[in-house]
């Protein structure tokens, strides 16, 4: 139960939601794995927030009808707004990142 609680907290974070939304809008990600883009259940990393500040480092599995991969995200929340320093998608089986 604790494991699913932690997964739920990470998935409900603003960093997670914004990153997945950005990946779904990216034409290169859409071309690589197809649409619709679905989120995997096993997210790794961490999200720490305190009011309008925080930081996040996440690896989010995504898949589509043409393939799957991992969205890597690092960012900071300042003044209640997430700013990402890393947002890269790696298609499974490919060493290059989008």
N, C-alpha and C positions, 0 to 999 in steps of 0.2 A: 504494500500500500504506500509506503514511503517513497519508493521508486517512482510510482505513477504520480504522486503528489509533486515531486521535484520536476518531472517532465511537464506536468500541467502548468507549473509556475513559469518555467522557461518559455513555454509556448504562448503564455498569456502576456508576456512582456512586450513592450512597444518595440524593442529592438528586433525581436523575432518577427513580429507582424510586418514591420516596415521592410525588413530584409526580404522576406518571402514575397511581398507585394512587388518589390523592385525586380526580383528575379522573374516573376511572372510577366512583367512588362518588357523585359529585355529581349530583343529580337534574336540575339545569338543563343541565349539559353533556350528560347522557344524552338528555334531551328534544331538545336542539338538533341533535345529530348522529346519534342513534340508537345502538343496540348491535348487535353488539359494537364497542367502541372499539379501533381499531388505531393503533399508533404508526408515524409516518413514519420514514424513514431519515435525513433531513438535519436533524440537530439543530445549532443554532448557539448560541454563547455560550461560557462557560468554567466549569470547576469546579476549584478549588484546595483541596487538603486537606493537612494535616500532622498525622498522628495523630488526636487527638480534636477538632481544630479545622479550620475551613475556610470557604469561601464559594462561592456558586454564582450564576450568572446565565445562564439558559437560555431558549431559544425552542424548544418541542417541538411538531412537527406531529402532530395527531391527526385521525383520520377515522372515520366511521361510515357506515351505509347511507343516512342522510339528509343528510349534509354533511361538511364538514371545517373545520378551524381550527387556531389556534396557542395553545398553553399557554405563558404567560409566567411565569417563576419567578425569584425572587430570594430568597436565604436565606443564613443563617450556621449553621455547625456549631460548637456549643460543648458541651464535655463529652460528645462523641460522639453528639450529638443535633441533628438539623436543625430549625431554626425558620425559617419562611418569612415574609418581610415583604411579598412580592408573590406572588400566585398567581391569575392571571386568564386566562380563556379567551376568545379572540376568534374568533367564527364567521367564516369566509371570506365577504367581501362585506358584513359588518355592522360598523359603527364602534363599537358598544357592546360592552363586555366583561362576561363573567359572572364 
